[in-house]
Amino acid sequence: MSIKENLLNIKSTLPEHVTLVAVSKTKPVSDIMEVYHTGHKVFGENKIQDMVEKYEIMPKDIEWHMIGHVQRNKVKYMASFVSLIHGVDSFKLLEEINRQALKHNRVIDCLIQIKIASEDSKFGIMPQVAKDIIQSRDFSDLKNIKIVGLMGMATFTHDNRQVEKEFKLLKSTFENLKTIKTENCELQTISMGMSGDYKLAIECGSTMIRIGSSIFGARNYS
């Protein structure tokens, strides 16, 4: 099946309220343009440098999502154009995104990454820490960011019950924090689910899924 067929197949199964982020990391521009020409314009990259390079040569109506772990010293490279930053896992990172957004006279949308997996390698913060951040006075001073939702990554396992439990934890955290509405925080998005588990994620309340290999084929990291 072609990239285009893969994409249209997946999209035909998605509920209307679910946004598909086509994860284009490690993929050449020609492959990404194949997806773009179907009318799909939301792409996710996990390295800022790669995203910047693609942004510079690709059409400017693309929505670029930063889905990987973000180093504070690299925020400045994407601050002028990034649409959504998924993996925000500290107040210091929020401060830096705010600082760089201000330079470009923008408000940058962010998702707080909640740690839902049992694996140590997954980034994210605990639900209570997220709550403390968005209720703090320092947070209310950040006028150039907006928290629009939560993101989480489930444990890499074949045990669907565990994955489901973790997805439900993110959903319940979202419901709990959704009641906190401020000028720079209004939760609407739950970003969870990838190629292997997105159907389960949607069942558990996901409104945004990140899919790469099921669209583009297996990745080549060489």
C-alpha positions as CSV (number, residue, x, y, z in Angstrom):
1,M,0.0,0.0,0.0
2,S,1.2,3.5,-0.7
3,I,1.7,6.2,1.9
4,K,-1.4,8.0,0.6
5,E,-3.5,4.8,0.9
6,N,-2.2,4.2,4.4
7,L,-3.2,7.7,5.5
8,L,-6.6,7.6,3.9
9,N,-7.3,4.2,5.4
10,I,-6.5,5.4,8.9
11,K,-8.4,8.7,8.5
12,S,-11.5,6.9,7.3
13,T,-11.7,5.0,10.7
14,L,-11.2,8.1,12.9
15,P,-14.0,9.8,14.8
16,E,-14.5,13.5,13.8
17,H,-13.2,14.9,17.1
18,V,-9.8,13.1,16.8
19,T,-6.8,15.0,15.2
20,L,-4.2,12.9,13.5
21,V,-0.6,14.0,13.8
22,A,1.4,12.4,11.0
23,V,4.7,11.6,12.6
24,S,7.2,12.5,9.9
25,K,10.4,12.1,11.9
26,T,13.3,10.5,9.9
27,K,11.2,10.7,6.7
28,P,12.3,12.6,3.6
29,V,10.4,15.6,2.3
30,S,9.2,13.6,-0.7
31,D,7.3,11.2,1.6
32,I,5.9,14.1,3.7
33,M,4.7,15.9,0.5
34,E,2.8,12.8,-0.5
35,V,0.8,13.1,2.7
36,Y,0.5,16.9,2.3
37,H,-1.0,16.5,-1.2
38,T,-3.8,14.4,0.2
39,G,-4.8,17.6,2.1
40,H,-3.3,16.6,5.4
41,K,-1.3,19.4,7.0
42,V,-0.5,18.4,10.6
43,F,3.0,16.8,11.1
44,G,5.0,15.8,14.1
45,E,8.7,15.8,14.5
46,N,10.8,14.8,17.6
47,K,13.9,16.7,16.8
48,I,13.8,20.5,16.6
49,Q,16.7,20.7,14.1
50,D,14.9,18.3,11.7
51,M,11.6,20.2,12.0
52,V,13.3,23.6,11.3
53,E,15.0,22.2,8.2
54,K,11.7,20.8,6.9
55,Y,9.8,24.0,7.8
56,E,12.2,26.1,5.8
57,I,11.7,24.2,2.5
58,M,8.1,23.0,2.8
59,P,4.7,24.8,2.4
60,K,4.0,27.4,5.0
61,D,0.4,26.2,5.8
62,I,1.7,23.1,7.5
63,E,1.0,22.9,11.3
64,W,4.3,21.6,12.9
65,H,4.0,19.8,16.2
66,M,7.0,19.1,18.4
67,I,6.4,15.7,19.9
68,G,9.8,14.8,21.3
69,H,11.6,15.7,24.5
70,V,12.4,19.4,24.3
71,Q,15.8,20.9,25.4
72,R,15.4,24.4,26.7
73,N,18.4,25.8,24.7
74,K,16.7,24.7,21.4
75,V,13.3,26.3,21.9
76,K,14.5,29.5,20.2
77,Y,14.9,27.7,16.9
78,M,11.2,26.7,16.6
79,A,9.5,29.6,18.5
80,S,8.6,31.5,15.4
81,F,6.5,28.8,13.8
82,V,5.8,25.8,15.9
83,S,2.0,25.1,16.3
84,L,1.9,22.9,19.3
85,I,4.6,21.6,21.7
86,H,3.5,18.2,23.2
87,G,6.2,17.3,25.6
88,V,6.3,20.1,28.2
89,D,7.4,18.5,31.5
90,S,8.7,21.3,33.7
91,F,7.9,24.9,34.7
92,K,11.4,26.0,33.6
93,L,10.6,24.8,30.1
94,L,7.4,26.7,30.1
95,E,9.3,29.8,31.1
96,E,11.7,29.4,28.2
97,I,8.9,28.8,25.7
98,N,7.2,31.9,27.0
99,R,10.4,33.9,26.7
100,Q,11.0,32.9,23.1
101,A,7.3,33.3,22.1
102,L,7.4,36.9,23.4
103,K,10.3,37.7,21.1
104,H,8.1,36.7,18.1
105,N,4.9,38.3,19.6
106,R,3.2,34.9,19.7
107,V,1.3,32.7,22.1
108,I,2.5,29.2,21.7
109,D,0.1,26.3,22.5
110,C,1.5,23.6,24.8
111,L,0.5,20.2,26.2
112,I,1.8,19.2,29.6
113,Q,3.3,15.7,29.5
114,I,2.0,13.5,32.3
115,K,4.0,10.5,33.3
116,I,1.6,7.6,32.9
117,A,4.0,4.8,32.0
118,S,5.8,2.5,34.4
119,E,9.0,2.7,32.4
120,D,11.7,5.0,33.7
121,S,12.7,6.1,30.3
122,K,9.4,8.0,29.6
123,F,9.4,11.7,30.4
124,G,6.6,13.5,32.1
125,I,5.5,14.9,35.4
126,M,3.0,13.6,38.0
127,P,-0.6,14.8,37.9
128,Q,-0.2,16.7,41.2
129,V,2.9,18.5,40.0
130,A,1.0,19.6,36.9
131,K,-1.9,20.9,39.1
132,D,0.5,22.8,41.3
133,I,2.1,24.4,38.2
134,I,-1.1,25.6,36.6
135,Q,-2.4,27.0,39.9
136,S,0.8,28.9,40.8
137,R,1.1,32.6,40.6
138,D,4.3,32.3,38.6
139,F,2.4,30.4,35.9
140,S,-0.2,33.1,35.6
141,D,2.5,35.5,34.7
142,L,3.3,33.6,31.5
143,K,1.3,35.5,28.9
144,N,2.8,34.0,25.8
145,I,2.0,30.3,26.3
146,K,-1.3,28.5,26.6
147,I,-1.8,25.1,28.0
148,V,-4.4,23.5,25.8
149,G,-4.2,19.9,27.0
150,L,-2.2,16.9,28.2
151,M,0.0,14.4,26.5
152,G,1.1,10.9,27.7
153,M,3.0,7.9,26.5
154,A,2.0,4.5,27.6
155,T,4.4,1.7,28.5
156,F,5.8,-0.2,25.5
157,T,4.2,-3.5,26.2
158,H,1.9,-6.1,24.6
159,D,-0.2,-6.1,27.8
160,N,-3.3,-4.1,26.7
161,R,-4.7,-4.0,30.2
162,Q,-1.7,-2.1,31.4
163,V,-1.8,0.3,28.4
164,E,-5.5,0.8,29.0
165,K,-5.0,1.6,32.7
166,E,-2.3,4.2,31.8
167,F,-4.6,5.8,29.1
168,K,-7.4,6.0,31.7
169,L,-5.0,7.7,34.1
170,L,-4.3,10.4,31.6
171,K,-8.1,10.8,30.9
172,S,-8.9,11.1,34.6
173,T,-6.1,13.6,35.1
174,F,-7.5,15.6,32.2
175,E,-11.0,15.6,33.8
176,N,-9.5,16.7,37.1
177,L,-7.4,19.5,35.7
178,K,-10.0,20.7,33.1
179,T,-11.9,22.5,35.8
180,I,-9.0,24.9,36.2
181,K,-9.5,27.6,33.6
182,T,-7.2,30.6,33.5
183,E,-6.1,33.1,30.7
184,N,-3.3,30.8,29.8
185,C,-4.8,27.4,30.6
186,E,-7.9,25.8,29.0
187,L,-7.6,22.0,28.6
188,Q,-9.2,20.6,25.4
189,T,-6.8,18.1,24.0
190,I,-5.7,14.7,25.2
191,S,-2.8,13.5,23.0
192,M,-2.2,9.8,23.5
193,G,-2.0,6.8,21.2
194,M,0.4,5.8,18.4
195,S,0.5,3.3,15.6
196,G,0.2,0.3,17.8
197,D,-2.4,1.5,20.3
198,Y,-4.3,4.4,18.9
199,K,-7.6,2.6,18.7
200,L,-7.5,1.8,22.4
201,A,-6.4,5.4,23.1
202,I,-9.4,6.7,21.3
203,E,-11.7,4.4,23.3
204,C,-10.1,5.8,26.4
205,G,-10.7,9.4,25.4
206,S,-7.8,10.5,23.2
207,T,-8.6,13.5,21.0
208,M,-5.1,13.5,19.3
209,I,-3.1,10.6,18.0
210,R,0.5,10.5,16.8
211,I,1.0,8.0,13.9
212,G,4.2,7.5,11.9
213,S,5.0,3.9,10.9
214,S,1.4,3.0,10.0
215,I,1.4,5.8,7.5
216,F,5.0,6.1,6.2
217,G,6.2,2.5,6.8
218,A,8.9,1.2,9.1
219,R,11.5,3.8,10.1
220,N,15.1,3.7,9.0
221,Y,17.3,5.1,11.7
222,S,20.6,4.4,10.0
